[in-house]
Amino acid sequence: MFNALFRPIIGSLSVIFYLLNTVFWVIPIVLLSFIKVIPWQAWQRLISYPLDACATNWISVNSAIQALFSRTEIEVSGLEELTLDDWYLVISNHQSWVDILVLQRIFNRKIPFLKFFLKQELIWVPFLGIAWWALDFPFMRRYSKSYLAKNPHMKGKDMETTRKACEKFRTKPVSVMNFVEGTRFDEQKKKKQNSAFEHLLRPKAGGIAFVLSAMGEQLNKVVDVTIYYPEGVPTFWDFACGRVNNVQVKVSTHSIATLFEEKIFSMDYFTDSKQRARFHTWLNSVWVDKNEQLKLMHQPSGDK
């Protein structure tokens, strides 16, 4: 009875503090973004450091809020090889919006601030669009098959534009995040997909191939993350209310140069069927290993 009344209060306080913390840090980010508009590359690179510091501090305060209200214990292994001075592609299974909070918390100040590829249209979202631009979130423009059929001269222009936008990362370390399943896992989606994996949806190769094709020359390592919730997959509200006692995370890091026989940035996934088949084989093997990890994590501790 006490918990039933107490937990919603804790959750409400957590959400209020999250919102206050977000507003507090969005204000300097938006103000700095107006300074960053000055079209001088060296100046924009300089301003990006205090912008990333704001985002990093936002995550640090969020983690402090979690420590105060939820006290969730995150058991994580595999962070030893990570550094703030390298270029990473981070991939993970996806079960809940809580995954993002977990990833931000475990990687904060361990690797460069996590960034997501965003659709070009999202730059027009009030306040957030300019904040994402200022924080160097890569924006991608993808042309549909029907559009390219009518405008064949635009073929390859979307990738060319994205590569040009990512040139800023040549001199500044970055971490790019991709949820390879494309959506959150649940049994209904798994059944609809007829997924061969017990604990995962089918991996979607297109998104990660786009990232590697656009940024292959900049990215050095793949960070493969497996997240497991022993008490069942939580909602954000469960997490805010302190109902999530434990999260288990396994991290493994691989050099991109050792994953492929040839340089990944020479791979043309979207036009070369042989390259596409090789890439699917590699990604499927990653997902087979991840599914086996999750099987072990689901077993009682005495059976492992």
N, C-alpha and C positions, 0 to 999 in steps of 0.2 A: 504493500500500500504506500509506504514511504517513498520507494523508488519510483512508483508510478506517478507520483506527484512531483518528485524532486527532479527527475530526468528532463521533463519538458522545460523546467525553469533553467536548468543548466544549458540545454540546447538553445533556448531563446537568448540567453546571455552570450553564448558562443557566437551565434549568428550576428548579434548586435556588435560585438567586438570585431568580428571579421569585416563587417561593413564599415565600421569606423576606421579600421586599419587600412582598408582599400581606399577609402576617400582620402585619408591622410596622405597616402603615397601617390595616388593618381594626380593630385594637385601639382606637386613639383615635376612629375613626369610630363604633364601637359604643358606646363610653363617652359620646361627645358626643350620640349619639342618645337616650340615656336622659335627658339634660338637655333635649333638644329636645322631649320628650314634653309638657312644660309647655304647656298650651293657651292661650298668649298669642301672638298673631300677630306682634307686633313682636319678641318674644323669639326666636321660631322663625326669623324672617328674619335676626336677628343671628347666631344660631348656625350658620345655613347657610353663612356665609362661611368660618369655620375648617374646616367640613366639606368644602367645595369645595377649600379649600387643601390638605387632606390628600389628596384624590383627584388634584389637580394634581401634587402632589409624588410621588405613587405613579407617575404616568405619567413624570415627569421621571427618576426612578430607573430605571424600565424602559428608557427611552431610553438612559441611561448604560450599562445592562447590555448593550443591543444594540450600542452603540459599542465596548464592551470585547470582546465575544465574536463578534458576527456581522459587524460593519463593513459592513452593507448600506448602499449609497448610494441615497438616495431623491431623484430628480430631480423637483422640484415647481414648477409655475408657477401664478400666479393668486392668491397669498396677500396681495397688496399692499393690497387693499381691505378686508381683514378687521380687526375690532376687538373688544376685550373688552367693549365697551359697547353691543352691538346684540343683536337677537333673531333667531336663524337656524333655518331648517329645512335640514338637511343630507341630501342624497340621493346615492346612489352605486350603481354596479354592484357585484356581489358574487361573488367567485370562490373565496375561501379565508378561513379564520379569521384569516389573516395580515392581511386587509383591516382588521380592527379595530385591530390594533397599528399599522398604517401610518397610519390616520386619527387615532388618538390622538396619535401622534408628530408629525404635520405640523401639527395644529391646537392642540396644547398651548400654552397661553399666547398664542394668537392669537385664539381665540374662547372664549366661556364653555365650561366643561367639558361634553363631549358626554353627553347623556342619551337613553335609549331608552324608548319606551312599553312597559310591561310588563303582562301579564295580572294581574288582581286576585289570583288564586290564588297568585302567586309571592311575595306579601308574607309567606307562611308558611314560606318556605325558611329553615332555621336560619341565623342570623347574616347571610346575604346579604340576606334580606328586609328586615330592620330597617336594614341599611346602605343599601339602595336607597331605602327610605323616607326615611331621614335625608338622603340626597343629593338628595332631591326628584325622583327618577325618577317620571314620571307613571304611575300605575296606571290601567288602563282596564277597564271591565266591559262586556262585550258580551253581549246576550241573543240566544239563537237564535230562528229563525223559529217553531219549534215551541213554545218557551216563550212568545213574544209572542202566538201564536194562542190559548193557554190563558189568558194574562194580558194582554189588550189594554190595560189601564190602565197597564202598564209601558212602553208604547211611548214612546221618546224619553228615558226616565229614565236609560239608560246614558250617553247623550251629555250630559245635564244634570249627572250626577254627575261626569263627567270634566271638563267645563268648570269646575265649581266647584272641583275639585282643582287646576286649572291657574291659578286666579286669583292664586296666589302669584307668578306670573311677570310680573304687570303691572308690578311695581316692581323686579324683578331680572332682568337679562339672562340668556338661556338659549339653548342650542343643542340641538335635538332631532334625533336621527339616525334615518333610515329607509332600509333596504335595499329598494328598490322591487320587485325581483324576488321577494322573499319567501324565497328560498333561494339556495344557491350554484350558480353556473353550471357545467354540464358538458355534454358532447355528448349523453349519453344523455337528460338532462332536456330539452335543446333539441329532440331528435328526438321525444320523447314529447309535448311541447307543440305540435310543428309550428311552432316560432317562426320568424317572418319575418326575424329578426335574426341575422346571421352570428355575432356574438360576444356575444349577450345572450339571456336568457330574456325572455318577455313581461313587461312591467311590470304589476304588480298595483296597481290604483288605490285599492282599498278602504282599505288601511292609511294611505297618505298623505292620502287624503280625510278619514279620521277625525281625523288630527292637525290638518289645516287647519280642519276644522269645529269642533274643540274649542278650538283655540288661534289661530284666524285673527286675532283682535284683537291678540294679543301679538306674533306673528311678523312681522318686517319684510322679511326677505330669504330667498331660496332659494340655498343653496350647492350647486352641482351638481359632483360629483366623478367623474372617470374614472380608474380604476386599471388599470395594465398591467404584467405581469411578463414582461420580454423573454426570460427563460430558461425560461419555462413556469410554470404555476401551482404554487406551492409549498404544502406542508403546514406546519403549525406546527413540526413536528420539523425540517423542512428549514431553516426560518428560524432556529430555536434553534441548529442545528448550524453556521450560517454558510454555508450552501450558496446563499443568495440574495445575489447580488452587486449587483443593480440593480433598482429599482422606479421606474416612471414614473407621475407623477400630474399630471393637469390639473384645475384648479379654476376654475370660473366662478361669479360671483355676480350675482344678479338681484333687483331689487326686486319684491316680491310685488304691489305696487300697479300695476306696469307689465305684469304677466303676465296680468292678468284685466281685463275691461271693467268689472266691478263688484267691490266688496269681497268678498274670499274668505270672510269670516266670515258673509256673507249667503247663501252657497251651501249648498243642502241636497242634497248628493250622493245621499243615501240615499232620498229621496222624490221628487225632481224629475228626470224623465228628460231634460229639455233641459239642465239643469245638468250632469247626469252625462255626457251626450254631449260637451258642451264640455270638461269636465275630461279625458275620455279622449282627445280630440283634442289637447289641450295636452300631456298626458303622453306620448302616442305620438310627438309631434314632438320632445320632449326625447330620447326613446330613439332616434329616427332619427339625430339629431345625434351622440349618444353612440356609436352603432354606427359612424358614419363616422369619428369620432375614433379608435376602436379599429382600424379598417381601416388608417388612416394609421400608427398606432403599430406595427402588425404588419409594415409594409413595411420592407425594409432601408433604412438611413439614406440611402443614395445615391439611392433611388427616391422619397423624400418631397419 
